[in-house]
Amino acid sequence: MPGVGPGCHELRIVDANVTWRIMYHMAFDAVVILDVFAKKTAATPNAVMTACRQRLAEFQQAVRTKKKGGSHAKR
């Protein structure tokens, strides 16, 4: 899903009455689930795309903070 960010993908699961979508990001050491929703239209809803972008940004910020030692690291 390049519309969300690099390393982001969409998994489709067809159930009896609904098609589920799982939006996820493949990180070096993690699979980050960004959203799970029932898809009812051809296009992914803008609200889902916005939420996924925000969650990805929050994850990436947390990774950067951790790499820098976080706010609790001793110097």
KEBA-422402 format. One record per residue (C-alpha): residue number from 1; z, y, x. Coordinates in pm, 1 decimal. Each point is the difference from the previous one (the first is absolute). Last residue first. Example, Ala and Ser with C-alpha at 12.3 -4.5 7.8 and 13.67 -1.06 7.14 Angstrom:
BEGIN
@num = 2 Z = 714.0 Y = -106.0 X = 1367.0
@num = 1 Z = 66.0 Y = -344.0 X = -137.0
This chain:
BEGIN
@num = 75 Z = 2997.4 Y = 929.3 X = 2376.7
@num = 74 Z = 151.2 Y = -209.7 X = -276.4
@num = 73 Z = -227.8 Y = -77.9 X = -293.4
@num = 72 Z = 117.1 Y = 88.5 X = -350.6
@num = 71 Z = -286.3 Y = 234.2 X = -95.7
@num = 70 Z = -260.9 Y = -257.2 X = 82.4
@num = 69 Z = -86.9 Y = -120.6 X = 347.5
@num = 68 Z = -344.9 Y = 152.2 X = 26.1
@num = 67 Z = -158.8 Y = -331.3 X = -100.9
@num = 66 Z = 220.8 Y = -12.3 X = -311.3
@num = 65 Z = -107.0 Y = 349.2 X = -105.0
@num = 64 Z = -367.4 Y = -88.9 X = 44.8
@num = 63 Z = 46.2 Y = -318.2 X = -206.5
@num = 62 Z = 181.4 Y = 191.4 X = -275.9
@num = 61 Z = -280.0 Y = 259.0 X = -5.2
@num = 60 Z = -259.9 Y = -276.9 X = -33.2
@num = 59 Z = 191.3 Y = -152.3 X = -291.3
@num = 58 Z = 32.8 Y = 337.2 X = -174.5
@num = 57 Z = -372.2 Y = 70.8 X = 50.3
@num = 56 Z = -88.2 Y = -341.8 X = -144.5
@num = 55 Z = 224.6 Y = 64.2 X = -300.0
@num = 54 Z = -165.8 Y = 337.2 X = -60.6
@num = 53 Z = -352.0 Y = -142.1 X = 30.5
@num = 52 Z = 90.3 Y = -284.1 X = -237.0
@num = 51 Z = 147.9 Y = 241.2 X = -256.6
@num = 50 Z = -313.1 Y = 216.4 X = 9.1
@num = 49 Z = -231.2 Y = -300.7 X = -39.3
@num = 48 Z = 208.2 Y = -132.6 X = -290.5
@num = 47 Z = 1.8 Y = 339.8 X = -174.7
@num = 46 Z = -376.1 Y = 29.1 X = 49.6
@num = 45 Z = -56.3 Y = -323.1 X = -193.6
@num = 44 Z = -211.0 Y = -264.1 X = 180.7
@num = 43 Z = -346.2 Y = 4.1 X = -152.7
@num = 42 Z = -152.5 Y = -283.3 X = -203.1
@num = 41 Z = 269.9 Y = 14.1 X = -267.4
@num = 40 Z = 292.8 Y = -216.4 X = -109.1
@num = 39 Z = 165.9 Y = -80.0 X = 329.8
@num = 38 Z = 352.0 Y = -132.2 X = -36.3
@num = 37 Z = 213.8 Y = 143.2 X = 278.0
@num = 36 Z = 170.0 Y = -80.1 X = 327.8
@num = 35 Z = 53.7 Y = 280.2 X = 250.5
@num = 34 Z = 41.9 Y = 78.6 X = 371.7
@num = 33 Z = 104.0 Y = -342.7 X = 124.5
@num = 32 Z = 45.2 Y = 37.7 X = 376.5
@num = 31 Z = -94.5 Y = -303.1 X = 208.2
@num = 30 Z = 191.6 Y = 23.9 X = 324.1
@num = 29 Z = -10.7 Y = -35.9 X = 379.2
@num = 28 Z = -316.2 Y = 182.7 X = 102.5
@num = 27 Z = -53.6 Y = 151.8 X = -344.4
@num = 26 Z = -223.0 Y = -137.2 X = -274.5
@num = 25 Z = 24.5 Y = 228.6 X = -302.4
@num = 24 Z = 8.4 Y = -123.4 X = -359.0
@num = 23 Z = -132.1 Y = 70.9 X = -349.2
@num = 22 Z = 57.4 Y = -293.5 X = -230.7
@num = 21 Z = -222.9 Y = -14.7 X = -303.4
@num = 20 Z = 58.0 Y = -211.0 X = -308.5
@num = 19 Z = -276.4 Y = -103.4 X = -240.9
@num = 18 Z = 131.1 Y = -69.7 X = -348.4
@num = 17 Z = -5.0 Y = -260.4 X = -276.5
@num = 16 Z = -6.5 Y = -338.7 X = 174.5
@num = 15 Z = 68.0 Y = 136.1 X = 347.9
@num = 14 Z = -257.3 Y = 121.0 X = 252.0
@num = 13 Z = 162.4 Y = 112.1 X = 323.6
@num = 12 Z = -178.3 Y = 267.0 X = 202.3
@num = 11 Z = 126.8 Y = 102.6 X = 343.3
@num = 10 Z = -72.6 Y = 356.4 X = 109.8
@num = 9 Z = 5.8 Y = 109.6 X = 362.9
@num = 8 Z = 138.0 Y = 269.8 X = 226.8
@num = 7 Z = -37.7 Y = -15.1 X = 378.6
@num = 6 Z = -125.3 Y = 357.4 X = 18.3
@num = 5 Z = 93.4 Y = 215.4 X = -297.8
@num = 4 Z = 7.4 Y = 24.9 X = -377.7
@num = 3 Z = -367.8 Y = 70.6 X = -70.2
@num = 2 Z = -89.7 Y = -241.9 X = 279.5
@num = 1 Z = 121.1 Y = -281.9 X = -221.1
